[in-house]
Amino acid sequence: MAEKYKALPSVWQIVLVALTTIGIIFAINYVFTLNLFGVTILENSYFYILIAVFVSSAFLLYPARKGMPREKIPWYDVLLFLACLGTSSYFAWHGVEIVLKAWSFTAPVGATVCSVILWFLIIEAVRRAGGLPLALICLFFSFYPIFAPYMPAFLQGQGFSFLGIARYHLLGVTSVLGIPTKVFGKLLIGFMIFGVALQVTGGGKFFINLANALLGHTRGGPAKVSIVASALFGSMSGSVISNVVTTGAMTIPTMKRTGYPPHFAGAVEACASTGGVLMPPIMGATAFIIASFLNMPYVYVCAAAVLPSILYYLGIFVQVDAYAAKTGLKGMSRSELPSLWQTLKEGWFYILAFGVLIYLLIYLRREAIAPFYATALLFALCMIRKETRLTAKKFFDFLAGTGRLLTELMAILAAIGFIVGSLAVTGVGNSFAREIILFAGGSLPLLLILGALTSFILGMGMTVTACYIFLAIVLAPALVKIGLYPLAVHLFVMYCGMISYITPPVAIGAYAAASIAGASPIKTGFQAMRLGVAIYFLPFFFVLNPALVLHGSPLSIVHAFFTCAIGIALIASAVEGYLPGVGKLSPLVRPFIAISGILLGIPEWRTDAIGAVILAITLAICFTQRRVLKLKEVPGFEDENKP
C-alpha cells in the first residue's frame, strides 16, 4: 500500500505531519465548539481549511504519474501544493464575506480566478488519489451545467457560464462544500483518526490473535481466522485495501502454510476485507453519507447494516468450512495458537475503547465526538503495557498515517462534490429518476436489476462513495417512489457498488490480496466471486424485505433473518458443492439446493414454503442415494439383488 505514496524527505514529512496536526486541531475545535482561536469560525471557513490542509497534501504524497521517482518532490508539485494551500486559505480567510456578499453569484475578480484554479487543482488531486477514471467522471460532471441546456430530453438542465459555474462549485454550499465534504468534516474525520490509532497501537495484531485463539484449531481454522480478524479490523478501518494489506500480511501466509492454495487464501482475505466495510460501527465513508442523505442519526444506519453484514460473513464462513471438509484441511495445533485468556489480558483496552465508542454512538447518540473520546481513551490505556506504549516515533507515524488517509479521502470527497453540485443545480437528478421509472415500466425487478448493474459498472471506475452518491441522486429516488424502504434502498446501492471489489475485471480487493499471496490476480478474482457469492443476492433480499434492515415487527425481523440465514448457507453450500450433514453434492443436486436457498432468502411465507419443499425433496433424494451407495458396499448386496 505504501508504494502508491512518495517516499517523502524528512522536511516534507514534517510538513505533512504539521498540516495534519492543524487539520485535527481545527476538527476538534469545530466538533467540540471550543472556540480555541478566540473567534467563531464559520462552517465554510472550516471546510476550506480542511481542503487547504488535506487536498494540498495530495501533491506531496502522490506522484504525478506511475514510474516517477518517489524519493523527491518535483518543483511543479511544490507549486501545485502552494497554489492549493494558498487559494483554499484565501477562501477560508474570506468565509464571512463569501456568505454575506453571496460570492457564489457575484464575486471579486480575484476570488473568481481562485475558484477556477482550485477547481482544476481538485481534479488533479483526485486523479492522483483516486485514479484517472474517477477524475474524468468528476471533470465531466463539473462541466455539465455549461452544456446542460444543449443535452437531449431528460438530460437537459439549467445552463451556466464557465465563470458562473466556477463560482458556484467553489463558493457555494452544495458542490465542493456540499454533502461529501460536510460528512468528512463533521463525522468521518474522527472515525478515520480512531481507525489509524487502532493500527498504530497494535489493534490489528490483537484482533488476529483473538481470532486465532477462538477459531485457529477448528477445521480450516486459518481461513476462519482471516474472516473474523478482517471483519473486526475492517469494521474499524473502513477501507478494503488497507484491511487486505494489514490483516492479509499475517493471515494469507498462515493459510498457505496449512494447505490452502495461494489463490484461495487471497480470495478469502479479499472477501473478508470487503465485508469489513459493510460491518458496523464505522463502515467507511459511504455509511456516513447515507445518514446525511436520509437526514437520520448514523447509529440507525449502523443498526440497519448489522444483519446483512452477519449474513454476508455467514456465506463466506460456510464456504470456507465446506472447502476444508472437502479437502481434509485441519486447523492449527493448539501449541501454535495464542491463549484466549492471555490475548484478552494483553489487549483488553481495545475492547474497552470499542465499548466506549459503541456506548457513545448508541446510548448517548454523540456521533461526532464519540471517536475522539475513544481515541483518547485508547492512547491513554495503551501506555500501560510496554509493548503497546506510544513512543514519539509511534505518535509521529500516527499523524503521518492519519495525514495519508485523510488526504486520500478529502481529495476524493471534494471532487465528488462536483457531481452532487452539478446534478442539483441542473435539476437532472430528478428528471433522470422519472425517466428510469418510465423506462422500466414500473417493473420492480427490472428497476432493481438496472440499479445493480449500474452500481457494478460505476463501481469499476469510481470509489464506492462516488458510485453511491451518484446513484443516491439519480436512482435511489426512483426506487423509493415505487414504495421501497429508503434506508434499504440506499444500502442496496452501497452493497452493489461494493461488488466490484471482488469481481473481475476490476476486483481491486482481490488483486491486492493476490499480490500478497503470490497468486494469479484473475484466478484470485474469480475465486473471490465464488466465496463472496452472498453479496450478489443479499442486496435484493433486504431491499425486497426491509425486515432484514430492522424495519418491521420483531416477529418479521426474526423470521426474515432465520430464513435468509438458511438461504445464504444453502447458496454457499451449493456453490462449494458440500452440504454439512450430507457431504459432497453431485452436480445434478447443486442447482436445486441453490434454488431452494434463493427462495428461502426472499423472506415471504409463500417463497419460503416453496423453497422448503424443494429442499426437503432434494435432501430426501440425497439421503436415499447415499443409503443405496452404502448398501452397495455391503458384501453380497449385488448377488442378492440379481434376478
Phi, psi and omega in degrees: 000327182292342184296334182283347179265156171286150172275089189294135170300160186306318182298316182286332173297318178296321178298314180299314181295321179296315179296318178299318178299317178298315179299317180295319179298315179294325178294315178298318179300319182287312185294320183265002182046057185274336185053049183299332187262012175082353178225156176277120180273123179299154182301318181294324177296321178299316180293322177296325178296318178298320177296317180299319184285311192262322178292319179298328180294340179300328181284342174273325188273324187252132176291156182295328178205163180294149177087354179282151176302135184258002186267354180220160179258112179298157183299325183288332175290323175297318179297315179295320178300312181292324179295316180293316179298318183290312182294319179294319179295324177300315179293322179297320180294326182259025183305318181295315180296323179301321181281309186291325183259008176051056181296341180293342178258315178215123187228159174302159182302317181299318180292322178294317178298316178298326178297315179297315181298312182293327177307306185283335174293320178294319178298317179293323179296318180287332175299319181285319185275325186247352178103159183296316181303314179296320180298318180294320178296314179295321178297315179301311182289332178294329178272349188306317181299340181288319182252010179303322180296341184260003180279157181284146168041240189289352177273357179286151178200180180295139183262155178223157172280168181300311181289327179296317180285333175297315178296318181298313183296315189263339183248346177277182184246009182243359182248256180299326177265020183278206187307312182301314180292322178298317179296319179300311185286330185268324187235309193295321186302320180294318181290325177293323176298317179298318179299317178292320179300322179297318179294313186295326182273003176095020181297324180300315179296321180297314181296322178292318177297320179296315179295321178298316181297325183277320192233353186301331184274349185282171179301124183066030188309313183303323178290322178292325175298317178301318181296309183292315182297317180291326177295315181293311183288320181295329178294339178267318185283325179070018182225126181297309186293316179296328177293315179301312184292318185287303182279326182297328179299336180257324185276323184296312177301324180293317177299316180296320183294332182264010171115355178285136175298149182306317182292327179289318179299316178296321181294320178300313181295320180297315180293317180295321180289325176297319179294335179300328179287341179266356185261123176300157016262347187263306172065012179079181187294327189299318183298323178294323180288326174302312180300321180291317179299318184270358178054050179226159178300143181300328182298332177293321178294317178302312182298317181295332184275353187296304185295315177302321180292322177297317180295322178299312181291330176300316179300315179295317183298316180298317181293318179297317179295319180296319179297316180296321180294318180296319188262357177075025179284135180257173174275180178278154177289149184297336179293336179276345190261150176288154177285137179298316181296317181294321179298314179293325179296322183277333186237024182301330185288338174294318179294321179296315178298319177298317179297319177297318178300313180297317181299314181293326180287311190273312187273318181267344180055042178255072189296319185289321185269342186307309183293331179291317176295318180296321178294315179300317179295318180299315179296321181292316184284331181292345179285348183292317182263140182297321184294330183254001185301140183275105176273174178299321180294316179298320180292322176298316178297324177298313180294321179294317178295320177296318179299317179297314182295314182290329176297314179299313182294315183294319178299317181290314184291322178297319180290323178298333177304330177299320179295311180300312183296317183293317179293328180287314187287332180272342182078008183292328181305313181292316181293325179295319179298318179297319182293325178297318179297317179296318181297320181281354180064027181075007181282117181296311179303318181294320178298317181293319179295317177300317180297316180296316180295318179296318179298317181296315182295315179293325180297339178286332183247354183231162171290163179301320181296315179296316179300314180299313184299316179300312183285334176295333180272318188260334184250315184306317178301325179295319180290324179291323182297331181269010169106007179279153182292124187306314182295321178296323179297313183292324174291326176301313179296318180297313181299316181295326177292332180286341185302326185295341180292335182237011183243120173300152013273352182273286172046050186295330176294316179292322181291323177296319178291324180297323180295325177287322183281346184069037184244169176293126180301316182294316179298319178294321180297315180290326175293323177296324175302316180294313183293327182264027186303332182300327185291341178279342181251324187306315182302324179288323180298310186278338177283333177279331176225096185293359174299333178289344174249030173066030176250097182153185179287158178304321180296316181293326179292315179297315180299314182298315182292317183298309182291323180291324178297317176297318181298314179296318179297321179291318178298315180297319179295320180295319180295320183276341178081027180210130179239122179306135182088341180247318182102206181294140181259138177285154180303332180285332183274327187304318179299324181288325175297317180295318180297316179297324178295318179296317180294321177289333180287337175273102193285075172230145185301322183293310180293326177298317181297316179296316179299319180295320179295313179299318180296316181298315179297316181296317179294322178299318178296317180300313182292324177296314179299318182293323179294319179296317180298321179293320179296323180295338179279348180285130180302133178088354182299316183295318182294322181294331185262004177284142179291000000 
